[in-house]
Amino acid sequence: MAPADRSYTAVVASNGTAVVRIRPSDGISTWTISQLSVELGNAPTGAICDVRKNGYLVSPAIPTGDTVAGDPPTILQPSDTLTVEWAGCTPGTSGRVLMFFDDGSR
């Protein structure tokens, strides 16, 4: 098993939302995600951020900066999609996600 990290970025659209979509990149691996760090540094008061797996809430997060971690880890199979979703944000700003995971390789 090989620990790894990967970063993602999303730009807030004109409707105030941004979404990062995370899936195993090779289409056959299963990832074990131990931590997501989310940040949209200048998100206004009232903005929200949710982490979801296949549409189901995993955890809310503080939009300006937060860490989603702890047991149990999130298992992401090739058919799964993990999303980080911001709403109520300023168009044109950027949200960032840093993911720590095990990619299942040896």
N, C-alpha and C positions, 0 to 999 in steps of 0.2 A: 504494500500500500504506500502510495506516495503523496505526502502532504504538498499542497500547492496553494497559490493564491492567484486571483484574477481580478482585474478592475473593469468597471463599466461606467459609462457616462450617458446621461439623457438630457436633452434640452427641453425646457418647459415650453409647451405649445401655446398658441394664442388663447386657448380656453383655460390656461392656468394649470394644466396637468403635464406630468412627465412619467414615463414608464420605462423601467429597465427589465428586459426579459432574459432569464437565465435558463439554459438547457445544456445538458451534456453535449459538447461540441462534436464528438465523433458519432453520435447517434446509437452507440452500443454500450457505452460505459454507464455505470451507476456511481453517482457522486454522493459522498457523505459530507454535508455542509455543517461546519462547526460554528462559524461566525459570519455575520454580515455587518459591515460598518457602513452606515448611510450618512450622507451629508448634502444638504442644500443650504449652504452657509447663510444666505441672505433671504431665506424664506420668511414671509411676513407672518405676523401674529394671526392665528386662525388657520394656518396651513396645516395639512395633515400628511402623514406618510404611513402606508401599510405594507407589510410583507405578506404575500399570499402564495400558496402552492395550489395550482390548478383551480384558482378562484377562491379557495378557502383561506380564511385569515390564519396566519401563523403567529403574527405579532404586530401590534401598532408600534411605531417608532417616532421619536421626536424628529421632525423634518430637518431642523438645522444641524443635527449631528447626534447619532445614537448608535448603539451596538445591539444587535439581536444575536444572542448566543445562549448556550446552556443546554443541559440535557432535556429531552432527547435531541440529538442532532437531526437535521432535516435530510432525509434520503431522497435523492433526485434520480429517478430512473429515466431512460431515454424518452419515454412518452410524457414525462412531467414537465411543467413549466413553473418556475419560481419567478414571481414578479415583485418589484419594489415600485410602489405607486405613490406619487406625490399629487396633491390637489390643493387648490387655493394659492398657487405660487405665481410669481411675477414672470410673464412671458419673456423668453430669451435667456433666462438664467439657467445654470446647469446643475444637475444633481449628480452625485458620484456614489458608487457602491464599490466596496472592497470586500471580496469574498475569500474566506479561508476554508479549504475543503480537502478531502482525500479523493483523488480521482480513480482509485481502485487499481492502479497499475502497480507493478512490482519493481 
